[in-house]
Amino acid sequence: MSQLRKSETAIQRDVSASPSSSPIRGEGIGGLDRLLSAVSPVVARVLDDALAGKDVTAAAGETLLGSSGLDMMATLLAADTLRRQRVGDVVTYVVNRNVNFTNVCIKGCGFCAFSRDFRQEEGYFLPTEEILRRVREAWDLGATEVCVQAGLPPKMEGDLYIKLCRAIKEAVPGIHIHGFSPEEVLYGAVRSQCTVREYLTELQAAGVGSLPGTSAEVLDQEMRDRISPGRITVKQWVEVITTAHALGIRTTSTVMFGHAETSRHVAEHLALIRSIQQDTGGFTEFVPLSFVHTEAPMFLQKTVPGIRPGPTGVEVLKVHAVSRIMLNNWIPNLQSSWVKEGPRMAQVLLNAGVNDLGGTLINESISTSAGAGWGQLVRPQEFRKLIREADRVPAERSTLYKLRHVFEAGDDPMEPLDQVTDKPEERFGTYHKLVKSEKFRYSHPRNGDAPKSPK
């Protein structure tokens, strides 16, 4: 723990001018040394290795995920130290909009409350003109990215995603399309009767700028078979991601935790993500995603033995901290999801290795449908306030982490999205209203009546 102790000693020296401010009154630095020396030897060795720049093993990560008390606090402090060394005190966000253009899906994943079978009354499908209206509106409000993901509708034309990208880029050439999960890419390739590589090449030519690394959940096949049988396999997920990287298409990476997985599953997932990054260098960020249980079928119906109601607050802290510790050498950006954790917890996680707060989103459907209650929009000024309250420096970034504007002290402009103050859900719509609306009701795929590609 020598490097961690050295870091904390420097911090303690800054506050030692006032004797009453010492966290261990009357003992000073020596007391802090004794406190840190009480960290268990096994955790101390792992953290010393991480602080020395070594990659810690999955087994060591599992140990940290199981830590408690002072061991856990030392883990959080090590993650924060690594974050500071790797990326400094700038905390980023992106101005973007989600477009989840349909909730109709052929899969029935146990964790998903967003999707609907095509026979259900709450199925919707946004036509191309509505998708483009939303993209144009986002661009006019300062968004640089549109995130396009949806369900997998039956009888979908294989080139739907490709033609949709072309339509978006024709309407708003400057927007970055962050679109289509590995599950969607695989589905598009299957429907098009082509290889994943061929499909990704067409998507790239049509204007896709990056892929969300979702549909990962936990990259353990036995666990996937329990929570989402029929879902894209681990092997297929890795194929899509590595093929995208080989083509120069960057992707994010994620993990879903707090359901039926163990610490071993999470640690091995992190090790696999790290291994891919060592080979390809194609991941832009890593995003831990808490399982939202409220409306999840596998929780309500208890179809998965050992299912939990999402992670505890302690688990959330540890998963983010261990993600920083295991991935720090290879993936510099660690994002906390305000949609899953809420803005306050996302802010707290800035002290557990996080350096990015994600996007403004404007429309959030997937977590909202599962019961997340944090709303669908965080304005740029709200992001900057959260970041500054944590004594960090806010910055707007692009999807690929190019800094667009670093906001120094006193720099707090009123941006277009900040001016949307009165009931944004009425202006932008909500998932709950969308599934009740007749305007975009999904047409059942009978007699060839299926979603059509944009013209």
MARTOR-467620 format. One record per atom (N, C-alpha, C, O, CB): x, y, z. Coordinates in pm, whole numbers, plus 50000, padded with zeros to 5 digits. Atoms other than C-alpha are relative to their C-alpha. Glycine has a CB too. Layout:
BEGIN
XYZ...
***
This chain:
BEGIN
500824987850000500005000050000500855012650000500355023450029499075000150121499094988749986503045022749982499595011849913499615023149960501414995849967500364989050089501915043049680498705006650042498575018850037499894995249856501264994649952498405046949812500225008350125499645019050141499004988850027499714992949876499775057250151500715013349969500455023450034500874991450093499304987850038502075082449982499015010449948499125022349979501074997149893501004990950053499105097449798499195006250112498945018350113499084992849902500804995049891497085100350114500805008850094500265018150154499394988650077499144991649917500025114650304500055014149945500015023950020501414994250010499994986850063500165143050054498705007550027498705019550053500244998849850501294993849972496465149350101499945004650145499485015650176498844990249970500024996649858496865148650478500855012350028500495020650112500484988250083499124988749979499725173650457499295013249967499545023550030501274998549915500714988050040497395198250282499065005050109498825017050119499224997549874500964995949899494945198350575500615001150138499925004750233498854990450003499385000649867497465195750858500265013750061500635014650178501284992349991499784986749944497765233450896499015002950113499325010450205499875010649892500994998549894494605231851107499934987150077499404977250025498615003849943499965012549925495095205951383498624993750015498504981450017500595002450136501345005749979491345202251429499464993249876498474985849884499045010850044500505006250123490955191651065500564986149978500164979449883500335008749882499415013150016493025160151111498954989250019498234989650119501154998050097501025010449986490825129151050500254991050120499324985050171499944991649874499705007849880492625111351335500685009750096501915010750098500924987249968499514988849921493015139151588501114995850095500994986150169498865006350077498895002349909496315140251771501004989949950502084988750007499484995650131499075010350047497905112351566500675003949869501754999149837499274986849983499394994950122498535130251236500334989249900499614979349889501255007650033499635009150107500325112150955500284986150053499914976249989501225005249926499745013249946501505083951178498734992150022498704980050000500765001150128501285006849982497895076151263499424995449869498834984649863499025009150070500505003850131496965075550897500784988049948500194978949888500095011649902499195011650040499865051850826499504987450070499364976850008501485002350033500485011749926498605028751099498644995549952498344983649948499945002950149501325003550053495095030550960500144992049871499504981649854499165012649977499845006850128496225020750611500704986550017500464977349939500805008749903499325012849978498434993250750499044989350047499384977450047501115001750100501005009849956495264976950882499274993549883498494984249904499005006650093500575006750117494204968450526500554985949993501734983750019500315007849868499565014050000494334930750485501144997949901501165004349796498824990749965498835002050086497584918050330499664996449856500315001149763500884989450057500325004250136495904901750031499475011749917499855013249801498974988650002500514988350071494004933549936501135010149978501225016249872498845006550077498874990650013497104954750002500914996149884501375004849810500815000450131499135004550109499144933349761499375002949864500055007549772500294985050012500684997450128496534936249486500045014949967500345018649853498554995050005500024985750025496254973849525501395005649974501565014649892499365007250117498624995850028500014978349539500384996649856501025004649788500984993350098499705003750138500304959249211499325009649902499935014249806499544985549972500744991150089497584980749050500635013949997500785019849890498545001050042499414986649992499175013149172501405000549940501905011249903500065004650145498695000850065502525001149037499884998349849500884997149779500794988350058500205000850144500954998748691499824986049945499824984149824501135006249932500175013850045500444961048679498524997049974497645002850037500584990250104501365005050021497354943948538499684989550105500404979750118499844994249856500365009849899495604925748820499154989149937498434991649840499245006750117500685011650056494154891348753498515000350031498055008150115500614987150053501425001349970490494881748745499794995250143498874999750211499334990349901500125004949862491024862949072500225011350099499535012250200501004988750026499764988549913492454894449229498825009749996498445015450098501295007249960501194991650012489514914449095498844994550079498105002150142499605001549855501055006349920487134889549252500225002650148499265004950222499964984949972499694997049861488924894849583499575014250037498975016450142501504998250027500384986249973488414932349559498495001950000497965009650079500645009349898501474999050004484754928249467499374994350126498254998050162499454992649877500515005849875484324907949785500465007550123500185003150235500434985850011499454992749886486024933850005498915007450077497825009750026501065009949953500924992449916484334952350291500815008650096502035006950109499034990550078499354991949899485114978150554501195007849946501115014049840500454991450113498804992650039488594993050535500584995049869501125002949791501054999150110499535005450128489544969650250499265006449883499865010049782499844984749996500794993950106486694983650043500375014749984500515019649871498504998550029499654985850009487585019650128501365001849934501555011349857500005006350139498694999350065491185013350025499874997349850500585003249769500984989950064500245003150141489904998549697499465012349927499895015449816499014988349986500554987850060487865029949627501075010749986501155017549884498845005350084498944989950003490825052149711501034996749892501515005749823500685001150137499065003950105493125032149483499435003049862500145007749773500344985150012500654997350128490605035049198500025015049970500285019049856498574994850000499994985550019490365072649250501415004949967501585013849884499485007050125498614996450027494165075349256500394996649856501035004649788500944992950097499705004150137494465055948930499305009049899499875012749797499584985449979500734990950088491785077548771500745013349986500905018549876498585002550054499314987150002493665109148868501294999049918501615008149841500315004650143498745001850073496935095548731499764998249850500565002749768500764988050055500265003650140495345083448406499395011349920499835014249809499094987949993500764990150078492955111248304499875013550069499285022750012498634994649970500084987249933493275138948560498635003050056497864993850085500395010949906501214995749931490375159048701498895004649906497855009449952500325011050095501064996550095488395165748383498964988949997499314977149983500585002549857501115009550010484975148848382499165003949879498775015549865499134999850133500634997250129483235145948047498544995649995498074987650076500764993349890501365004250035479715142947908499825003049852500585010749794498915007450089500294997750141478225142147559498555004649988497674999850060500254987249915501374995650027475155160447429499454990949890499914991349776499945015349957500515009950095473115133347259498524997550020497905002850113500764986950012501405004049989469665118847202499874985249966500494980349872499095008549905500335014050029468405083247217498824999549905497865007149918499694992350130501155003150085466135070546941499824984950002500494977749928500195005449853500345014249993464715036547036498774998149913497644999449961499754995150150501064998250098462635033446722498934989250001497864991249941500595000649866501065009949980460745001546808500284992050126501444989850162499874990749878499865008849884460104980447115499554985849969499504977350057499205005450118500445013450041458884950346917501234991349979502174995249910499135000749870498785008250001461314921546954499654985250000498724980750067500895003350121500205014550007461534884746870500604992850120500294981150143500594994549872499375006249884463624878247183499145002750124498335012050127501445005450019500724998249875462244874547533500954999750117500834991050204498924989250017498984999949896465154883547759499365002650136498495011250150501085010749970500624999249870464344879348126500195013150072499425016450161500504989250084499714987349933465844912648228499355011849932499385022949985501495002250008500464988950084464134933547959498515002650018497684994049991500304997149853501394995849989460924952348033499615009449886498465013949878499755006950134500224990850111461264973947720499294993249884498394999249824501325005749952500495006450122460444948547449498564995050014498084992150124500904988449962501355005450008456994937247339499944990049885500594991949782498945011449980500305009250109455874907747133499155007349897498405016449933499284987150053500734992650104454404918546799498494999250016497775007449959500384994749864501455001349979450964906746913499485009150111498275010950125499644985650032500424991949887450944929747216499585014049957500115019649861501115000950102500554987050038449004962147208500995011450019500845021949956498765002750081499084989049972451924982747340501205000249906502175007549933500474999150142498914999550096454184975847044499945012649914498865016649870499974987649910499974988150084455305006746851501164998949901502104991149921500135012850085498934999350100457445014146547500005013949940499035018049876499824989149888499934986350052458595049146457500334999949851501314993649811501065008250078499684999250143458465056446083501235008849979501645016450067498805005649920498764992850029461505071345915499845015050019500745021650072500454997149858500164985549988460055106445903500015004550146500505015450177498705004449932499984996549857459565106346282501404998650057501835006850138499024991150079498615001549956463075093146343500825012149957501585017750036500624987049943499244988650051464495120746123499595012950069500435021650092499825001349849500444988149926462365146946299500725000850134501165011650175498484999850021499345000349870463865136146631501505003049987502075009950071499804986550067498574997350022467395136846491500225014749972501135020850029500554991449884499854985750032466955171746344499795008650124500535018150148499005004249890500274992449878465475184446670501194999350095501575009350155498734994750069498845001649913468415170346865501175008549950501845015050030500424985350009498914992150058470905186646628499795014950026500745022150059500104997449848500314985949976469155220146663500205003750147500425015450178498565003149958499824997749857469445216447042501454997950045501744998050164499094990850080498585001149966473205211447025500544986150011501714984450046500245006850125499525013849991473425173547016501004997249888500835001749775498834990149993499025004150100476445159146838499874985149968500514980149876501425003050050500135014550015475355122746867498544996050007497775001650085500824992650108501285006649984472255102346809500294985250022501004978849944499075002249874499805014249966472175067946974498774992349955497684994350007500264998150154501125007250061470005044146772500084985350040501004978250000500015001649845500135014149963468975010946927498524996850010497705005750032500754996950135501415003749995465754991346927499854985150022500834978050044499285004249870500265014349996464104957546948500314993649866500765000249772498564997350041499755007650123464414930746682498644995649944498154984949979500944987450026501345003250048461104931346491500014988149905500964986449828499395012049932500065011650090460014899746309499865004549854499305015149825498824990750038500094997650144460284898345930500635013349958500265019049855498564999749957499334987550034462524929045933500834998549874501534988549857500885004750117499125000150115464174937345604501435001850047501715010450131499625011149899498635000349951467874930845649500745013249988501625016150069500744989749929499294987450020468974964645517499335011850070499675023350042500115002949852500694989249930466664984545747500975009350070500885021550054499014994350101499054991849925469534996645969500895008149905501225019749931500874991250091499114993450096471705005045668499295011849934499855022749926500474990049893500734989150064469045025645492499615010850099499525022650063498754994549931500304990149898468115042445818501205009250024501045021350039499594993150130498794991949984471715053945861500185009649884500535021349904501244991050013499884991250117471795067545509499035011750008499385023049976499764992149872501004989549990468605086845571500395010350106500225022350085498634994050034499584990949894469945101645895501155008949954501135021049976500424992150125498844992250044473245112345740499645009749888500235020449876501124990749954500464990850104471455127545443499265011950062499405023250016499094992749901500774989449936469165147345674500875009050088500705021150088498894994150084499134992549908471845157745927501424994749984501864986350063499514998650151498675005650031475315151445781500985000550117501834991750129500595007249883499014998349894477185163746090499794991650123500664991350210500035013950039500295007849879475545140646344500814987150000501024980949896498494996950009499305012849986477505110846477498964989450033498214990850130501125000750110500935011049973475485078646459500714989650086501624982750041499494993649867499535010249907476215057146762498884989750003497924991150078500335005950146501185008150021474065028446662500234985249983501234980649928499305004849886500195014150024473114992046672500954991350083502164990750059500174997049854499275009049911474204967846939500504987949924500044985449812499114995750118499585012550066476054935646855498834990749969498834983949867501004992750087501195008250027472684917846884499315004749873498914996549791499025000550119500654994650119471204940946621500844997749875500314994349769499745015050017499125002450115474234937846393499894985649955499794982849835501475003450036500145014150034473994900146408498664997349933498594989949835500154991250124501345001950057470254901446337499935005549858499374999349768498945006750089499984994350134470784924546042500754991449901500334990049786500605013750003499215008750088473434901445900499224987249967499234982649852501344996450066500805012250024471194870845943498875003049903498634995349809499444994450133501124996650087468234888445781500485003449859499745001749762499225011850059499444996550132470504900045497500724988349935501144989249819500965011750013499305011950048472054865545456501425003349956501874999649848499224993649885498604996750027475574879445474500804998250127500234995450233500135014549946499165001649882478514877645711499935012750087499525023350041501464996949959499944988649910478914900346011500935010649943500615022549948500474995750140499064990450056481914916545845499385007649883499525019849873501284992949954500634993450114479984923645526498945010050047498825020949992499364989549906501064991249951477104938545723500595012550066500115023650043499104992550099499354988649936479374960445934500625009549898500605021749916501064995250098499424991850106481124972545619498935008849937499175020549908500674991249893501114992250057477774983345476499515010650098499225021950058498844990749962500404990249900476795000345803500985011650006500595023350013499894993350138498964989749995480085018945809499885009449879499985021649892501414993650006500144992050121479625030545451498745008750005498705019549946499964991049876501264992549990476085041945537500085011250103499205019950105498864990650037499844988849908477355064345816500104996850147500215005950229498905008949982499825003449859477615044946141501395004450045502395001449979499804984950024498724995449951480345061146349500584991550110501804990850126499885013850048499565008749890480485037546646498844991350042497684994350012500555008350121501035009249951478605008746808499935000650152500965001550218500294985749952500115002149856477215006647160500344985450033499864976249967498575003550051499605013649962478764976547332499034993850098499444987250194501395000050059501045005949916475474966547489499734985749954500484980249873498695008549995500345014150020473804932147473501104990950053501164979150019499764997149852498935007949939476854920747671499524993350128499874981950156501225008850029500405005049869475144916448009501244994750073502155002450102498914988849986498785006149947477654892048164500494990049897499744981449852499754992950139499455008550107479954874847917500424986450055501594982750054501195007049932499865013749951479534840448068498824992349943497684995549973500054999250158501075006350076477544816247852498974993250090497774993950063500574990049905500955006649910476024796248138499055010250062497855007650073500754992350111500854989649941474754828348299499065005849896497905008649927500865011150061500864994650107473424841447967498864990549970497734994749946500825002649873501045009850025471544809047914498925000250108497794996050084500604986149989500974999249891469864814848249499125012449990497905011650008500714999850134500764987549996468824851148214499465004349864498555012749858500865010950056500464995850134468364854147836500274989149898501054991149805500685013149957499785010850098468214820847651499625004649859498605011049839499184987650038500234995950138468444826147276500645013249965500635017349849498555000849974499304987450021470324858747320501324997449926501804986149925500265007350135498715001150065473514865247120500994993350096501034996650214500525014049957499085007449914476204841747251501255008450029501505018549964500394986649935498734993249970479494852347407500895000149875501475010449841500734993050119499155001150119481334839947097499545009749892500365016349828500004985749945500534991050103479034859546865500225014650038500565022849953498504997349977499784986249955479284891247076501445004149975501715015049924499655001450151498584997050021483064889647065500315001349852501105009949812500884989050063499774999150145482974883446689499565013549945500295019849869499254988749927500494987250050480844914246622500925011350045501295019949964498565002650048499194989249944482934936346851501395000349935501865010949893500134998550152498645000250054486334925046724500015002849850500955008749798500664986450029500094996950142485214926746362499815015049980500425021049891498844992249934500184985450008483984962346416501335007150024501685016349951498945004750103498714993849971487324971446571500974998549883501705007849849500614994050128499105002450113489194955646280499675009249882500565012549803499924985349956500424991150108487194977746042500195014850037499925023749956498544997549965499814986249957488035008746244498785006250063498735018450082500435008249886501214995149933484615011746407500214998450151500334987150200498714992349951499825000649856485035020646774498704995850067497624997850012500485013750055501185004249925482655006347034500185003350148501305005350196499734984949981499954999549855481785010647398500044985650052500004976149974498785007950059500105013149938481804981547644499245001550131499315011950196501414993750025500894999149884479414973447928499994986950078500474976650031498575003649955500345011949923478494949048203498705003050073498515014350119501144995950099501214998749919475104943648369500194991650126500534979850117498714995749921499755006949875475324934348737498875002750099498115012250085501365004350060501024998549897473084929849039498804991049979497744993450036499545014250005501115009350026470924901048910500314986450062500024984350180499734998449848499695013349945472124865048952501474996649987501884985450016499164989449931498575002450021475814868948873500755000050132500235004550235500595010649905499124999749883478664864349119501155009649973501325014649862500534985750033498814991850018481804884649176500954993949899501635001049825500725002050134499135006750098483674858648974499555003249858500385005949771500004984750024500514996750133481404864848675500445014049958500895016049845498474998849995499664986250033482034902248690501505001549974501905008049878499575009450112498554998950015485804898748735500474993649869501334999149801500714993550119499615006650124486104874248446499505007749878500165008049774499464985649997500504991350106483944896948231500985011549976501325014549861498595005650036499044989050012486334925648302501314995349935501905002349853500295006050138498765005450057489314903648218499844997449850500784999649773500404986950072500245002450143487724894047882499985013349924500565014349816498684992449980500014986850064487014930547797501425005249985501795010649881499135010050082498614995450005490624938847882500794992549894501584998549821500674998150137499295008050100491904910447666499685004549858500565005649774499664985250017500404995050132489894922747367500685013349972501185015649862498475001549991499384986950020491194957947420501504999049975502055006749896499745008850121498585002050023494764945547436500274996049855501304999649798500564989450095499845004650138494254929547095499605010649897500245011749792499184987649978500594991350102492214956646921500135014950028500225022949934498574996749984499994985749967492354989747109498755007349957498785019649944501185006649939501194993750057488814996146987498955005050096498005011550052499384990649911501004995249904486895003147309500285014550039501425018250068499984991050126499864986149957486275039747391499805001550150500365010650211499015008749926500384998449860484905034247740499444986950054499144977749978498965011550016500675011149936483535009447991498905005750089499115015550160500994991250082501164995049927480095013748148499364988850082498714980150024498975006149904500745009449917478874992948445498525004150006498225015850026500604999350144501424997250004475074990248429499284991750106499274979450100499424997149859500755007049896473014981648736498734993949942498045000249862499665009550116501255006550037470184956948682498845007450068498825008950190500014984950041501214993649947466854975248722498914989450004498454984649900499555012449913500825011949982464524949148864498515002649996497744993249974500334993650128501404997149965461194966948914498994993549906498014987649951499785014750001500925005750098459504955948592500614988449921500024983749824499545010749904499315010650074461974929148480499264986750016499004982550128501464998550048500775012649991460114896648395500654989550088499974982750164499794994449863499365010849925462734873648548499975002650150500104993350230501434998349954500144997149857462394891848880498544998650043498264992650146500525014250031501425000649964458614895348882499494985750002498684982050087499185008349903500485013750013458084859248776500894989950071500564978050077499884996349856499055008649928461064845448973500404987949917500454976749968499394995450133499645010950090462114824648672501484996550009501904986149958499655003849858498565002449987465834827248758500324997950147500165007250227500835011849941499655002449859466954810849084501065009850048502035012649977500494985650019499024991049942468814834749309499955014149948500865021949975501334994649977500094986550055467614865949128499915010250112499225008250212498795001349905499974989549898468284897749324499345012749949499225014549828501455002950041500664987550041466524931749320501005011049967500915022150021499065004850109498974990450034469494949449166501115000150103500994993750207499405013749987498874999749908472814957149333499745009350119498915018250111501265004449926500004990749889473274973449671500875012049964501635011549867500504993250130499154988450023474895007749690501474996650013502305001849940499665011050096498615004349981478074991149817500504992649877501644994649835500114991050125499605007250122478124968049514500275009749885501235008149810498914990049958499824990150107477724997649280501375006750013502095008149914498885010550003498704993849978480745014549436501144990549963502084994449895500145004350147498905009450022482884983249423500144996349853501264995349803499784987350083499905003950142482024973549064500665011249920501495008549833498604996749943499364989050072482965008148938501485001050036502335002949949499285013350031498604998949958486165009149145500854988949941501954991449892500104999850152499235011450052487284974449037500105000849848501094996449790499364986750043499924997950145486454982848675501165009449968501925006949874498685005849946498874990950021488875012148698501324992950025502274994349947499895012350093498745006649964491524990748867500424989749895501604988949860499874993350137499665010550096491334962148616500215005249858500984999449781498934989450000499964995250139490904982948300500855012449980501065016649866498615002849952499364986950006492895014248380501135000949897501255011149829500545003550135498874999550093495955005348172499584999749853500365003249765500934988350027500415002650137493884998347862498795008249954498715011949837499704985649984501174991950034490585017347872499965011850096499625010250213498664991550008499874988749907491025052448013498695005350053498665011650160500725011049933501264993549964487355061948031499024990350066498664980050010499365006149876500985007749923484985048148294498785008850022498885019750078500604995150137501234992149995481395060048276499054994850107498904982750124499304999949864501105003849912478705060148542498705003649931498605014149868500125006950140501284997950067475125057348419499025007050095498525000850189499414986649951500974993149915472905084148574498604994249982497764995350071499985015049968501305006250023469955065848419499794988550099498704987050155499894994949855500105011449909470675035148630500165004050146499434999150233501044989649964499634997149862472155051048941499375012850055499355014850177501495001250010500474987049957470545085348952501165009950001502305005950022499354999250139498924990150006472505117848924500845000850127502055002750118499425013549971499224998749876473525118549292501014988750014502174991150047499065000150121499085011149989475025083749291501055000849891502224997549914499264986649993499034998250108476655090648955501085010050043502255008350011499315004849870499044990249948478285120649121500934993750102502134996150098499265011950061499185006849900479495099549416501044991149934502174989949982499124991750095499115009350068481045074949171501205007049937502145000449895499234992549895498814992650045483405102549055501154998050098502305000850064499685014949985498965003249902485305092649371500344985150003501064980550092499555004550138499735014350007485415056049270500574996149865500404984849819498734991950028499325003150126487345058548944499335005249875499905004149767500144985749988500774995550116484705073848715500515013649951500875022350031498515000850035499624987150058485605102148476499055004649890499355014249819501414999249944500964996150103482545103848249498604997450051498344987450117500254992149867501385001249954478835109348315499024996649889497814997349909499575012850066500895004350107477475097947980499375011549926500005022049908498924991250056500634990350088474965117347774498735006150055498155001350153499714993749871501254993349962472005140847801498784991349971497784992050042499875013449925500975010350041469905113647627498705005649943498265001049838499694991350117501254993950045466705135047592498844990150003497814992850065500175005749860501005010649991464685103147539500654987550055501594982249995499354997149862499475012349944465395073447764498844990350016497884993350087500735002450137501125009350001463195043047713500294986750068499434981350137499574997549860499735013749959464945010847803500034998650152499374989850207501324995249941499975000649853465765017448169498705005050060498254999850162501175008150054501264994849951462595037648216498934989250000498164988050095499545011949916501005010650008460485008348102500214989450107499264982850149500034993549863499695009749896462244986448359499725005350140499774997850238501454995849990500354994449870461305010148639500965010450053500755015550163499904989250097499104989449955464215034448662499235013250007498465016449916501235001349906500824988149978462835067048797500755013149996500365022550064499334998950128499164988049996465495092948719499735009549885500485019049863501444996049999500314990850108463825109248423500744996349872501444986249866500365014350039499465003550131464925110448063501005010349949501495008949837498894998449901499134989350050467095141648041500825005850114500295008850221499175010949932499154991549916470065157648216500575010849910501245007749811501144991650073499554988950082470835192048076501495002550021502044998850125499195012750032498574997249985474415203648013500355007850127501345004650193500485007749880499724992549879474255229048297499914991350125500664993250221499065011750013500125009149886473115201548534501234991050012501724988550122498734991349987498765007949998476075180048435501145008350059501875003650146500374995249857498904991749952478455208848495499895002850150500915003250220500045013249923500214997849856476925215648837500424987850080501134989050180498535003550028499635012449931477295179248943501514998250004502084994450106499344987949932498545001950011480895178448825500745010050088501695006350158500465001549853499314989949919481895210948990499804997650149500705000250229499515014049963500255003149858480285200649319500944989150050501244988350169498554995750020499035010549965482665170849311501435004949987502374997049995499794987749911498684993850011485585194949268500774995049879501984993149884500814997450126499385003950126486245183948911499725010549894498975020049917499484986249955500124990450110486445202248580499104994149891499444983849834501415003749941500905005650101483505197048341500485002749858501125012949831498615005650018499654998350142484015192147968498994992649914498614981349944501444995049971500815007050100481775184147675500934992749905501954998149864499085009949922499185008250089483175156447457499204995649879497984997149874500564987850074500655006950110482425139647129499794985550039500224981250146500845001249869500215014249973481335103447108501324992750018501424983650100499204993649886498715006849998484965093247051500995006850095502205004750084500584999549860499224994049890486215114047347500975010849956502005012950021500754989350071499294987750030487595143947166499355011250079498145013050072500005003049846500554989249919487195173547402499545011449911500315016849832501045005050102500554989150079484905199447247500075013350075500255023950014498554996949962499974987649921484865224547532500274996450145499494989150207498665008149986499705001449858486525224447873499515012650070499925023650033501534997650026500634988749934484545246748109500765003750127500624997350231498524996950032499254995349884486865265448340499065007050096497885009050065501155009549956500824993349900485605282948653499355012549941500015020749877500855003650123500734988450049482925308448568499474998449859498685006649813500875011950005500465002450137482355294048221498794990850006498924978650019501144993749912501225007849985478725282948234498905005549910497935011349958499535000050148500954994050094476835292847919498624993450006498494981950048500554999049858501345005450015473115288247867499904994249858499855001749761498895011050025500025006650129472965262647585498564996949959497664997550042500834987150004501385002250046469915254247371499234989850084498064991950116500004995449857500705010349923469095222747569499705004750143498755000050205500824987250003500254994549868469365242147896498735008550003498125010350108501185008450046501164991150006466545264547778498694992449992497614998349999500125009249881501205008249998464115235447758499694997350147500154987550205500174986549918500205000549855462815241148109498614995150042498464989650150500235013550058501365003249960459065235048107499554986549944499344985049824499055010949954500545013150035457935198548105500614994249873499924992849772498505000949984499375005450121460465184147860499354987049952499424983849833501474997550027500665012450043458525151247860498865002749904498534994349820499494992250121501084996850093455685169047682500565003749863499955000849760499145011650054499394996350128458025182747416500614987949930500424986149810501075010750020499245010950061460115151447361499244986750002499624977349932501324998450070500725012649987457585124747456500674990850101501824993050138499904993049866499475009849906458075095647694499664986049952498784984149868499455002350142500275014050037458175058047664498594996250038497894989649960501004990650068501315004249953455015053947868498875005949915497844999449896499815004250146500994994350092453095077547640500084993449863499064991249797500215015049986499815005950133454575061847329499314986549987498694983649885501484998649970500605013450009453395026747410498475000550006497804990849971500534991150112501464998549995449845040147466499455007049877498245007449855499605007650124500434992150115449765060647147499584991149883500214980949856501115009449957500435007250120447875048646841500775004749877500804997749776498505001849978499364994050117449905071046609501104991349944501264990149823500555013650035498865008050047452935048146597499814985250034500794977950053501305005350063500285014049968451225015146670500634990849897500544993149777498494997550009499345009850088453134985646529498964991849925498004986949985500934990750080500895008250081451384967746242500464985550005501634982749979499955005049854499655014149990451304930246289500524994849865499944997949761498794991750047499415004750127453484912546029499224988349940499724977149929501454995750023500825010150066450654893745864499965003149851499925014749811498574999450061500074998350146450544888345491501095009249948500875017449859498635005549960498864992150046453964903945451500015014350052500865022250010500015000349852500054986449946453004935345647501015001450111500684999650229498575003450051498894999049903456364940845820500675013549983500445020549884501034988449980499304987150009458574971045892500825001049871501554991749835500925001950122499314998150128459954984945568501225008850016501275017350105499045006049896498824991550000463315000245498499655013949948498735015349867501124993749915500204986750056463485037645436500284999849850501124992349802500905010350070499814999350145463245046345069501295007249965501615008749847498815007049934
***
